[in-house]
Amino acid sequence: MNELVAALEKLARLYWGQCLTRAKIRGAMYYMEGVQSVRYLFLFVCLLGVCIRVFALGLFLIPVALCLYMPWTPEVKAGVVLLAGLVYLGGSLAILAHLLSEQQWLKVSRAKEFLERAAKEL
């Protein structure tokens, strides 16, 4: 009788263990999809902020004000405006590309670790 109970207990653990593992993997997948959705939303908000701040302030006001108050020739002023615009645009896009990369988000949210831990329990 004890052998029968032990066999039934082992069978129940085997069955429920697989169901629990499947639930963990499904939860990890939903978690990663949620992180990706939040990432896309954050990307949209950041790009909106970049468009407003960098293009309006960085690319227009600072070089124009610098050129208005400096006694330079028109060619030098045009060069300064172009160089400043390229620096502002390139710098802000490089920082955004780093902050909004999928690898960075997976690192910060630890989604990759969560999925690997769930996969090890298979």
GUNU-376019 format. One line per field, with one value per atom (N, C-alpha, C): residue in three letters; chain; atom name; y, x, z. Coordinates in steps of 0.001 Angstrom, whole numbers, always signed. Layout:
type: Ala, ...
mol: A, ...
atom: CA, ...
c2: Y, ...
c1: X, ...
c3: Z, ...
END
This chain:
type: Met, Met, Met, Asn, Asn, Asn, Glu, Glu, Glu, Leu, Leu, Leu, Val, Val, Val, Ala, Ala, Ala, Ala, Ala, Ala, Leu, Leu, Leu, Glu, Glu, Glu, Lys, Lys, Lys, Leu, Leu, Leu, Ala, Ala, Ala, Arg, Arg, Arg, Leu, Leu, Leu, Tyr, Tyr, Tyr, Trp, Trp, Trp, Gly, Gly, Gly, Gln, Gln, Gln, Cys, Cys, Cys, Leu, Leu, Leu, Thr, Thr, Thr, Arg, Arg, Arg, Ala, Ala, Ala, Lys, Lys, Lys, Ile, Ile, Ile, Arg, Arg, Arg, Gly, Gly, Gly, Ala, Ala, Ala, Met, Met, Met, Tyr, Tyr, Tyr, Tyr, Tyr, Tyr, Met, Met, Met, Glu, Glu, Glu, Gly, Gly, Gly, Val, Val, Val, Gln, Gln, Gln, Ser, Ser, Ser, Val, Val, Val, Arg, Arg, Arg, Tyr, Tyr, Tyr, Leu, Leu, Leu, Phe, Phe, Phe, Leu, Leu, Leu, Phe, Phe, Phe, Val, Val, Val, Cys, Cys, Cys, Leu, Leu, Leu, Leu, Leu, Leu, Gly, Gly, Gly, Val, Val, Val, Cys, Cys, Cys, Ile, Ile, Ile, Arg, Arg, Arg, Val, Val, Val, Phe, Phe, Phe, Ala, Ala, Ala, Leu, Leu, Leu, Gly, Gly, Gly, Leu, Leu, Leu, Phe, Phe, Phe, Leu, Leu, Leu, Ile, Ile, Ile, Pro, Pro, Pro, Val, Val, Val, Ala, Ala, Ala, Leu, Leu, Leu, Cys, Cys, Cys, Leu, Leu, Leu, Tyr, Tyr, Tyr, Met, Met, Met, Pro, Pro, Pro, Trp, Trp, Trp, Thr, Thr, Thr, Pro, Pro, Pro, Glu, Glu, Glu, Val, Val, Val, Lys, Lys, Lys, Ala, Ala, Ala, Gly, Gly, Gly, Val, Val, Val, Val, Val, Val, Leu, Leu, Leu, Leu, Leu, Leu, Ala, Ala, Ala, Gly, Gly, Gly, Leu, Leu, Leu, Val, Val, Val, Tyr, Tyr, Tyr, Leu, Leu, Leu, Gly, Gly, Gly, Gly, Gly, Gly, Ser, Ser, Ser, Leu, Leu, Leu, Ala, Ala, Ala, Ile, Ile, Ile, Leu, Leu, Leu, Ala, Ala, Ala, His, His, His, Leu, Leu, Leu, Leu, Leu, Leu, Ser, Ser, Ser, Glu, Glu, Glu, Gln, Gln, Gln, Gln, Gln, Gln, Trp, Trp, Trp, Leu, Leu, Leu, Lys, Lys, Lys, Val, Val, Val, Ser, Ser, Ser, Arg, Arg, Arg, Ala, Ala, Ala, Lys, Lys, Lys, Glu, Glu, Glu, Phe, Phe, Phe, Leu, Leu, Leu, Glu, Glu, Glu, Arg, Arg, Arg, Ala, Ala, Ala, Ala, Ala, Ala, Lys, Lys, Lys, Glu, Glu, Glu, Leu, Leu, Leu
mol: A, A, A, A, A, A, A, A, A, A, A, A, A, A, A, A, A, A, A, A, A, A, A, A, A, A, A, A, A, A, A, A, A, A, A, A, A, A, A, A, A, A, A, A, A, A, A, A, A, A, A, A, A, A, A, A, A, A, A, A, A, A, A, A, A, A, A, A, A, A, A, A, A, A, A, A, A, A, A, A, A, A, A, A, A, A, A, A, A, A, A, A, A, A, A, A, A, A, A, A, A, A, A, A, A, A, A, A, A, A, A, A, A, A, A, A, A, A, A, A, A, A, A, A, A, A, A, A, A, A, A, A, A, A, A, A, A, A, A, A, A, A, A, A, A, A, A, A, A, A, A, A, A, A, A, A, A, A, A, A, A, A, A, A, A, A, A, A, A, A, A, A, A, A, A, A, A, A, A, A, A, A, A, A, A, A, A, A, A, A, A, A, A, A, A, A, A, A, A, A, A, A, A, A, A, A, A, A, A, A, A, A, A, A, A, A, A, A, A, A, A, A, A, A, A, A, A, A, A, A, A, A, A, A, A, A, A, A, A, A, A, A, A, A, A, A, A, A, A, A, A, A, A, A, A, A, A, A, A, A, A, A, A, A, A, A, A, A, A, A, A, A, A, A, A, A, A, A, A, A, A, A, A, A, A, A, A, A, A, A, A, A, A, A, A, A, A, A, A, A, A, A, A, A, A, A, A, A, A, A, A, A, A, A, A, A, A, A, A, A, A, A, A, A, A, A, A, A, A, A, A, A, A, A, A, A, A, A, A, A, A, A, A, A, A, A, A, A, A, A, A, A, A, A, A, A, A, A, A, A, A, A, A, A, A, A
atom: N, CA, C, N, CA, C, N, CA, C, N, CA, C, N, CA, C, N, CA, C, N, CA, C, N, CA, C, N, CA, C, N, CA, C, N, CA, C, N, CA, C, N, CA, C, N, CA, C, N, CA, C, N, CA, C, N, CA, C, N, CA, C, N, CA, C, N, CA, C, N, CA, C, N, CA, C, N, CA, C, N, CA, C, N, CA, C, N, CA, C, N, CA, C, N, CA, C, N, CA, C, N, CA, C, N, CA, C, N, CA, C, N, CA, C, N, CA, C, N, CA, C, N, CA, C, N, CA, C, N, CA, C, N, CA, C, N, CA, C, N, CA, C, N, CA, C, N, CA, C, N, CA, C, N, CA, C, N, CA, C, N, CA, C, N, CA, C, N, CA, C, N, CA, C, N, CA, C, N, CA, C, N, CA, C, N, CA, C, N, CA, C, N, CA, C, N, CA, C, N, CA, C, N, CA, C, N, CA, C, N, CA, C, N, CA, C, N, CA, C, N, CA, C, N, CA, C, N, CA, C, N, CA, C, N, CA, C, N, CA, C, N, CA, C, N, CA, C, N, CA, C, N, CA, C, N, CA, C, N, CA, C, N, CA, C, N, CA, C, N, CA, C, N, CA, C, N, CA, C, N, CA, C, N, CA, C, N, CA, C, N, CA, C, N, CA, C, N, CA, C, N, CA, C, N, CA, C, N, CA, C, N, CA, C, N, CA, C, N, CA, C, N, CA, C, N, CA, C, N, CA, C, N, CA, C, N, CA, C, N, CA, C, N, CA, C, N, CA, C, N, CA, C, N, CA, C, N, CA, C, N, CA, C, N, CA, C, N, CA, C, N, CA, C, N, CA, C, N, CA, C, N, CA, C, N, CA, C, N, CA, C, N, CA, C, N, CA, C, N, CA, C, N, CA, C, N, CA, C, N, CA, C, N, CA, C, N, CA, C, N, CA, C, N, CA, C
c2: -1194, +0, +1257, +1245, +2402, +2655, +1581, +1737, +2399, +2056, +2653, +4146, +4508, +5917, +6684, +6093, +6748, +6939, +5940, +6047, +7122, +7185, +8214, +9615, +9703, +10995, +11435, +10521, +10835, +11254, +10562, +10884, +12275, +12578, +13894, +14998, +14790, +15804, +15988, +14886, +14975, +15768, +15492, +16188, +17665, +17963, +19361, +20119, +19439, +20105, +20610, +19803, +20236, +21373, +21305, +22400, +23698, +23587, +24773, +25339, +24465, +24920, +25598, +25027, +25660, +27036, +27123, +28413, +29434, +29005, +29919, +30411, +29506, +29905, +30849, +30544, +31433, +32803, +32809, +34074, +34852, +34148, +34811, +35415, +34707, +35240, +36480, +36446, +37625, +38788, +38480, +39513, +40178, +39394, +39964, +40795, +40348, +41133, +42439, +42403, +43623, +44597, +44073, +44926, +45550, +44776, +45301, +46383, +46200, +47221, +48506, +48388, +49577, +50253, +49442, +49997, +50817, +50289, +51033, +52328, +52291, +53497, +54518, +54050, +54939, +55510, +54700, +55162, +56296, +56147, +57179, +58472, +58380, +59579, +60250, +59468, +60044, +60705, +60067, +60671, +61954, +61988, +63214, +64330, +63996, +64976, +65424, +64489, +64833, +65753, +65455, +66307, +67733, +67869, +69207, +69949, +69290, +69980, +70149, +69065, +69128, +69932, +69668, +70369, +71845, +72158, +73557, +74351, +73819, +74564, +74357, +73113, +72813, +73165, +72835, +73044, +74452, +75201, +76521, +77662, +77658, +78839, +79056, +78032, +78220, +78641, +77941, +78405, +79769, +80043, +81349, +82467, +82265, +83278, +83448, +82347, +82431, +83214, +82954, +83642, +85120, +85437, +86844, +87714, +87162, +87975, +87874, +87054, +86936, +87689, +88370, +89138, +88245, +87259, +86340, +86665, +86109, +86249, +85324, +85578, +84720, +83240, +82975, +81588, +80871, +81538, +80937, +80731, +81690, +81552, +80350, +80173, +79029, +77714, +77685, +76487, +76165, +77193, +76986, +76459, +77016, +76560, +75101, +74739, +73359, +72394, +72776, +71917, +71731, +72812, +72715, +71839, +72016, +71192, +69715, +69398, +67999, +67408, +68190, +67700, +67439, +68380, +68196, +66986, +66888, +65795, +64445, +64367, +63112, +62666, +63596, +63246, +62759, +63457, +63044, +61714, +61482, +60209, +59051, +59290, +58228, +57851, +58826, +58542, +57822, +58278, +57604, +56172, +55965, +54609, +53677, +54165, +53332, +53074, +54109, +53955, +53128, +53177, +52512, +51199, +50700, +49426, +48290, +47280, +46144, +45418, +45325, +44667, +45414, +46726, +47519, +47317, +47271, +47072, +45691, +44678, +43334, +43244, +43988, +44008, +44700, +45824, +46586, +45856, +45258, +44598, +43175, +42651, +41285, +40240, +40531, +39592, +38374, +38582, +37471, +36473, +36978, +36101, +35317, +35985, +35346, +34212, +34444, +33434, +32266, +32559, +31497, +30640, +31258, +30511, +29623, +30129, +29320, +28174, +28413, +27372, +26269, +26605, +25602, +24627, +25056, +24212, +23226, +23263, +22320, +20904
c1: +827, +0, +871, +1956, +2843, +3505, +3790, +4399, +3439, +2183, +1170, +1012, +992, +889, +2118, +3307, +4544, +4551, +4070, +4019, +3023, +1867, +877, +1405, +2109, +2689, +3738, +4576, +5594, +4952, +3898, +3174, +2531, +1941, +1315, +2362, +3504, +4575, +5100, +5215, +5688, +4695, +3425, +2398, +2337, +2225, +2108, +3404, +4525, +5812, +5924, +5475, +5510, +4528, +3363, +2390, +2943, +3592, +4174, +5306, +6109, +7193, +6632, +5587, +4950, +4388, +3798, +3247, +4365, +5503, +6631, +7167, +7263, +7751, +6767, +5490, +4474, +4516, +4691, +4822, +6050, +7159, +8376, +8157, +7434, +7151, +6272, +5242, +4388, +5167, +6058, +6891, +7761, +8374, +9225, +8401, +7201, +6341, +5936, +5690, +5361, +6520, +7726, +8913, +9105, +8871, +9015, +7969, +6760, +5718, +6064, +6534, +6938, +8119, +9028, +10186, +9742, +8793, +8304, +7608, +6859, +6209, +7246, +8254, +9316, +10078, +10304, +10969, +10177, +8894, +8050, +8129, +8039, +8088, +9452, +10509, +11855, +12085, +11650, +11821, +11012, +9867, +9079, +9824, +10395, +11176, +12413, +13055, +14236, +13866, +12789, +12360, +12095, +11449, +11121, +12368, +13144, +14287, +15467, +15908, +17124, +16929, +15888, +15700, +15380, +14524, +14156, +15264, +15767, +16760, +18178, +18573, +19960, +20337, +19478, +19822, +19527, +18775, +18400, +18889, +18475, +18709, +20174, +20867, +22249, +23193, +23238, +24140, +23760, +22469, +22052, +22476, +22261, +22674, +24193, +24918, +26377, +26832, +26214, +26607, +26200, +25114, +24694, +25637, +26220, +27041, +28542, +28953, +30373, +30679, +31812, +32173, +32880, +32178, +32762, +32256, +32958, +32501, +31295, +30496, +29321, +29676, +30822, +31220, +31517, +32197, +32523, +31244, +30345, +29078, +28286, +28246, +27531, +28186, +29489, +30203, +29931, +29901, +29623, +28202, +27255, +25869, +25746, +26353, +26286, +26986, +28154, +28898, +28140, +27611, +26856, +25619, +24936, +23753, +24094, +25182, +25593, +26020, +26714, +27147, +25942, +25005, +23808, +22996, +22781, +21990, +22687, +23960, +24696, +24836, +25135, +25281, +23989, +22919, +21637, +21167, +21364, +20953, +21815, +23102, +23972, +23568, +23273, +22844, +21501, +20576, +19273, +19400, +20265, +20444, +20969, +21859, +22388, +21326, +20628, +19639, +18434, +18070, +16864, +17127, +18346, +18635, +17950, +17569, +16870, +17755, +19032, +19965, +20030, +20041, +20081, +18812, +17665, +16400, +16321, +16797, +16792, +17732, +18817, +19762, +19153, +18520, +17943, +16750, +15909, +14711, +14979, +16142, +16544, +15602, +15014, +14103, +14859, +16069, +16857, +17188, +17567, +17863, +16618, +15488, +14235, +13879, +14052, +13742, +14734, +16020, +17017, +16745, +16360, +16044, +14822, +13817, +12641, +12967, +13876, +14242, +15059, +15849, +16640, +15766, +14578, +13680, +12914, +13111, +12420, +12849
c3: +0, +0, +0, +780, +834, -522, -1239, -2551, -3530, -3420, -4276, -3988, -2711, -2316, -2792, -2640, -3072, -4584, -5319, -6780, -7203, -6554, -6874, -6536, -5421, -5038, -6048, -6493, -7491, -8804, -9192, -10419, -10329, -9183, -8994, -9042, -8410, -8452, -9864, -10588, -11958, -12807, -12662, -13434, -13057, -11787, -11354, -11560, -11470, -11709, -13137, -14090, -15490, -15740, -15126, -15281, -14704, -13555, -12929, -13778, -14347, -15220, -16460, -17038, -18196, -17840, -16666, -16224, -16026, -15504, -15320, -16663, -17622, -18940, -19614, -19508, -20080, -19390, -18089, -17359, -17797, -18035, -18509, -19894, -20739, -22070, -21991, -21143, -20978, -20367, -19452, -18845, -19898, -20766, -21819, -22799, -23119, -23996, -23329, -22032, -21301, -21273, -21056, -21060, -22438, -23478, -24824, -25109, -24634, -24830, -24105, -22885, -22124, -22799, -23342, -24049, -25251, -26033, -27189, -26774, -25694, -25196, -24734, -24019, -23563, -24757, -25772, -26989, -27633, -27724, -28308, -27512, -26197, -25354, -25454, -25433, -25538, -26885, -27941, -29256, -29397, -28780, -28789, -28054, -26892, -26149, -26904, -27575, -28366, -29509, -30162, -31279, -30815, -29694, -29213, -28744, -27886, -27275, -28218, -28818, -29621, -30884, -31604, -32860, -32652, -31701, -31494, -30814, -29703, -28938, -29449, -29571, -29917, -31328, -32259, -33659, -34161, -33417, -33912, -33023, -31764, -30932, -30552, -30131, -29666, -30800, -31935, -33003, -33575, -33668, -34195, -33239, -31950, -30977, -30977, -31102, -31149, -32375, -33505, -34730, -34735, -34055, -34027, -33210, -32167, -31274, -31536, -32491, -32807, -34102, -34138, -35353, -36388, -36907, -37878, -39278, -40259, -41637, -41847, -42866, -43102, -43342, -43977, -44216, -42907, -41992, -40695, -39889, -39931, -39219, -39734, -41050, -41625, -41198, -41173, -40737, -39274, -38439, -37017, -36820, -37531, -37410, -37839, -38957, -39425, -38470, -38001, -37080, -35765, -35226, -33973, -34155, -35259, -35519, -35622, -36306, -36436, -35102, -34297, -32978, -32079, -32043, -31216, -31679, -32961, -33497, -33289, -33649, -33503, -32061, -31174, -29758, -29139, -29403, -28816, -29396, -30668, -31258, -30767, -30545, -30018, -28592, -27778, -26402, -26400, -27219, -27300, -27814, -28788, -29316, -28234, -27403, -26319, -25248, -24835, -23770, -24192, -25440, -25894, -26614, -26550, -27211, -26461, -27213, -26623, -25622, -25911, -24993, -23660, -23695, -22468, -21650, -22311, -21597, -20984, -21699, -21137, -19948, -19993, -18878, -17663, -17878, -16775, -16159, -16992, -16474, -15995, -16279, -15912, -16502, -17640, -18292, -18809, -19283, -19810, -18698, -17531, -16395, -15978, -15973, -15580, -16538, -17838, -18840, -18750, -18540, -18412, -17179, -16095, -14870, -15076, -15790, -16069, -17021, -17972, -18927, -18251, -17250, -16536, -15766, -15378, -14602, -15465, -16751, -17651, -17452
END
